[in-house]
Amino acid sequence: MSRYHPVTPEIIECLRAICGAENVSTSQADIDLHAKDQSHHEAHPAEVVVFPQIAEAVAETLRLANDARIPVTPWGVGTSLEGNPIPFYGGILMSFERMNEIVAVHADDFQVTVQPGIGHKDLNAELARYGLFFPPDPGANATVGGMLANNAAGIRTVRYGASKDNVLKMQVALADGRLIQVGSRSVKQSSGYDLLHLFVGSEGTLGIITEATLRLVPVPSLMSAVVAAFPTVEAAVETVVAVRGSGLDPAALELIDAAHCKMLRETEGVDLLDYPTVFMEFHAAHDAALQAGLDTVREICAEMGALRVHATTDTTERKRLWHARHHSYEIMVRSHPNKQFFIMDVSVPISAYPALIAFIEQVKRESGATAYMIGHAGDGNIHVEFPYDDGVSRDRAFRLNSAIVIKAIELGGTATGEHGVGIGKAKYMRREHGEALDVMRAIKAALDPNNILNPGKIFPNGGAA
Ligand SMILES: Cc1cc2nc3c(=O)[nH]c(=O)nc-3n(C[C@H](O)[C@H](O)[C@H](O)COP(=O)(O)OP(=O)(O)OC[C@H]3O[C@@H](n4cnc5c(N)ncnc54)[C@H](O)[C@@H]3O)c2cc1C
């Protein structure tokens, strides 16, 4: 793209001076490793990879890149599923691998301040000794920076919220090299524009997160898992809606289709029936409260015609179940060695969930496509996984994806509940946001007038902002 300038040897020298020579790489291995996330989108190589260790180096790199009109794409660990961290126009790839420290644990305030490159699983392993945890859980060991930038969510979002609900304050480097603080460590905040949440979910297109203070919650003293199998997807989906409407407060509420259950039973030895299944988790401080909740769930499942309901408070069994659920996508991919996979993500209000699932079943049936469903049903969120092995099956998957995204928007939902827009969902932004997309463009132009921050994302037409 001619509007950007190449990374010259002089720029590399400047980057070495800013980040330290050992933190600047042009090796083919580093370029290749950061050219593609875990999506189906094609790889684009950066010209140089930098691994800053301090916020000031991030800010100075941006100042340099802005002056020289060179794109900068931040990178957590590249587990995105919509091409979000792919350096679409080359330039500088900024990896947060070497900014992965816990800065401070504020245990009395249920908060932690971290650098952006820390993996949320590594963070929670450290926090366990304080009896606290950071609840958003996207399965993969994603970084806090990548989670905040994508507003990632996960199985516990139904109770604890998404990444946006669990952050209080951030330090952000702007395109012009300024380092600013947004938000506050106060849980209540009513002071001025909510810049904190402007940067959350902006996928590295408005600024780069160099530090974040996160909200934590105490590790629950009692947890139970419930697995209920149903004769039809409709019955499973109606159960999800009924559990949500019952006043119970599930910590997880997941829908897994029959094909996924079969695969988890065969490959992981998980005790499941080959029928649409709802996985649930409940947290409580007292056994009586936990048991009362479980009784209500059993009643709801029985009313909905459950074929089997199994509840457990055994930690090992619960962890095994959730491990299988968390890794179901990877297990699915592994079980189809000759196929490529495309996974899509949409979300609707919970009342529209049955209509969305019925629509997916219908288009699947009519097209004859192979497609699997798995989702954070309690949030109205579903993922459809399409295996493909040639141009015909790939194009069909893309067509079905489009139909499902449009249907989700029509149902009052969104093109993406948690994976973000990246490259793949940019074409739906006008349909979903209407004139608000122009406001987004104006914000982008105000904060990044030279469009150097992760260009090619969010906005249609190659990210032209
Ligand atoms: C098997 C599997 C399961 C998944 N399940 C879920 C799920 O349940 N829920 C869910 O939400 N997601 C899920 N994901 C998607 C992915 O894990 C999340 O989107 C995650 O937040 C990406 O984090 P990352 O560290 O890999 O970031 P990356 O993919 O490296 O980057 C994500 C985005 O953040 C930007 N970025 C990175 N660091 C910064 C920074 N410091 N400042 C500003 N911008 C930055 C990047 O440019 C990019 O736009 C799954 C992915 C896989 C592979």
The ligand as an SDF file (V2000), in Angstrom:
LIG
                    3D

 53 58  0  0  0  0  0  0  0  0999 V2000
   -9.2150  -22.6190   20.5580 C   0  0  0  0  0  0  0  0  0  0  0  0
   -9.6270  -21.1910   20.7560 C   0  0  0  0  0  0  0  0  0  0  0  0
  -10.6980  -20.8990   21.5670 C   0  0  0  0  0  0  0  0  0  0  0  0
  -11.0930  -19.5770   21.7580 C   0  0  0  0  0  0  0  0  0  0  0  0
  -12.1490  -19.3190   22.5830 N   0  0  0  0  0  0  0  0  0  0  0  0
  -12.4970  -18.0480   22.8040 C   0  0  0  0  0  0  0  0  0  0  0  0
  -13.5470  -17.7370   23.7150 C   0  0  0  0  0  0  0  0  0  0  0  0
  -14.1690  -18.6090   24.3070 O   0  0  0  0  0  0  0  0  0  0  0  0
  -13.8450  -16.4400   23.9160 N   0  0  0  0  0  0  0  0  0  0  0  0
  -13.1530  -15.4280   23.2860 C   0  0  0  0  0  0  0  0  0  0  0  0
  -13.4520  -14.2610   23.5350 O   0  0  0  0  0  0  0  0  0  0  0  0
  -12.1680  -15.6960   22.4260 N   0  0  0  0  0  0  0  0  0  0  0  0
  -11.8140  -16.9640   22.1690 C   0  0  0  0  0  0  0  0  0  0  0  0
  -10.7920  -17.2270   21.3050 N   0  0  0  0  0  0  0  0  0  0  0  0
  -10.1300  -16.1140   20.5800 C   0  0  0  0  0  0  0  0  0  0  0  0
   -8.8840  -15.5180   21.2600 C   0  0  0  0  0  0  0  0  0  0  0  0
   -8.3130  -16.4110   22.1990 O   0  0  0  0  0  0  0  0  0  0  0  0
   -9.2160  -14.1900   21.9480 C   0  0  0  0  0  0  0  0  0  0  0  0
   -9.6870  -13.2470   21.0060 O   0  0  0  0  0  0  0  0  0  0  0  0
   -8.0390  -13.5620   22.6990 C   0  0  0  0  0  0  0  0  0  0  0  0
   -8.4690  -12.4020   23.3420 O   0  0  0  0  0  0  0  0  0  0  0  0
   -6.8460  -13.1970   21.8360 C   0  0  0  0  0  0  0  0  0  0  0  0
   -5.7620  -12.9040   22.7010 O   0  0  0  0  0  0  0  0  0  0  0  0
   -4.2550  -12.9620   22.2000 P   0  0  0  0  0  0  0  0  0  0  0  0
   -3.3710  -12.6930   23.3640 O   0  0  0  0  0  0  0  0  0  0  0  0
   -3.9840  -14.1970   21.4420 O   0  0  0  0  0  0  0  0  0  0  0  0
   -4.2310  -11.6940   21.2720 O   0  0  0  0  0  0  0  0  0  0  0  0
   -3.8610  -11.5420   19.7200 P   0  0  0  0  0  0  0  0  0  0  0  0
   -4.6350  -12.5230   18.9200 O   0  0  0  0  0  0  0  0  0  0  0  0
   -2.3870  -11.5880   19.5600 O   0  0  0  0  0  0  0  0  0  0  0  0
   -4.3650  -10.0800   19.4550 O   0  0  0  0  0  0  0  0  0  0  0  0
   -5.7180   -9.7650   19.5630 C   0  0  0  0  0  0  0  0  0  0  0  0
   -5.9670   -8.3150   19.1790 C   0  0  0  0  0  0  0  0  0  0  0  0
   -5.4390   -7.4930   20.2030 O   0  0  0  0  0  0  0  0  0  0  0  0
   -4.4760   -6.5820   19.6860 C   0  0  0  0  0  0  0  0  0  0  0  0
   -3.5130   -6.4410   20.7750 N   0  0  0  0  0  0  0  0  0  0  0  0
   -2.7200   -7.3780   21.3250 C   0  0  0  0  0  0  0  0  0  0  0  0
   -2.0450   -6.8520   22.3590 N   0  0  0  0  0  0  0  0  0  0  0  0
   -2.4330   -5.5550   22.4650 C   0  0  0  0  0  0  0  0  0  0  0  0
   -2.0840   -4.4650   23.3240 C   0  0  0  0  0  0  0  0  0  0  0  0
   -1.1940   -4.6160   24.3160 N   0  0  0  0  0  0  0  0  0  0  0  0
   -2.6800   -3.2660   23.1400 N   0  0  0  0  0  0  0  0  0  0  0  0
   -3.5940   -3.0910   22.1550 C   0  0  0  0  0  0  0  0  0  0  0  0
   -3.9400   -4.0740   21.2990 N   0  0  0  0  0  0  0  0  0  0  0  0
   -3.3750   -5.2970   21.4650 C   0  0  0  0  0  0  0  0  0  0  0  0
   -3.9830   -7.2220   18.4110 C   0  0  0  0  0  0  0  0  0  0  0  0
   -3.5080   -6.2950   17.4820 O   0  0  0  0  0  0  0  0  0  0  0  0
   -5.2730   -7.8780   17.9100 C   0  0  0  0  0  0  0  0  0  0  0  0
   -6.0740   -6.9240   17.2580 O   0  0  0  0  0  0  0  0  0  0  0  0
  -10.3800  -18.5350   21.1090 C   0  0  0  0  0  0  0  0  0  0  0  0
   -9.2860  -18.8400   20.3040 C   0  0  0  0  0  0  0  0  0  0  0  0
   -8.9090  -20.1530   20.1180 C   0  0  0  0  0  0  0  0  0  0  0  0
   -7.7250  -20.4380   19.2470 C   0  0  0  0  0  0  0  0  0  0  0  0
  1  2  1  0
  2  3  1  0
  2 52  2  0
  3  4  2  0
  4  5  1  0
  4 50  1  0
  5  6  2  0
  6  7  1  0
  6 13  1  0
  7  8  2  0
  7  9  1  0
  9 10  1  0
 10 11  2  0
 10 12  1  0
 12 13  2  0
 13 14  1  0
 14 15  1  0
 14 50  1  0
 15 16  1  0
 16 17  1  0
 16 18  1  0
 18 19  1  0
 18 20  1  0
 20 21  1  0
 20 22  1  0
 22 23  1  0
 23 24  1  0
 24 25  2  0
 24 26  1  0
 24 27  1  0
 27 28  1  0
 28 29  2  0
 28 30  1  0
 28 31  1  0
 31 32  1  0
 32 33  1  0
 33 34  1  0
 33 48  1  0
 34 35  1  0
 35 36  1  0
 35 46  1  0
 36 37  1  0
 36 45  1  0
 37 38  2  0
 38 39  1  0
 39 40  1  0
 39 45  2  0
 40 41  1  0
 40 42  2  0
 42 43  1  0
 43 44  2  0
 44 45  1  0
 46 47  1  0
 46 48  1  0
 48 49  1  0
 50 51  2  0
 51 52  1  0
 52 53  1  0
M  END
$$$$
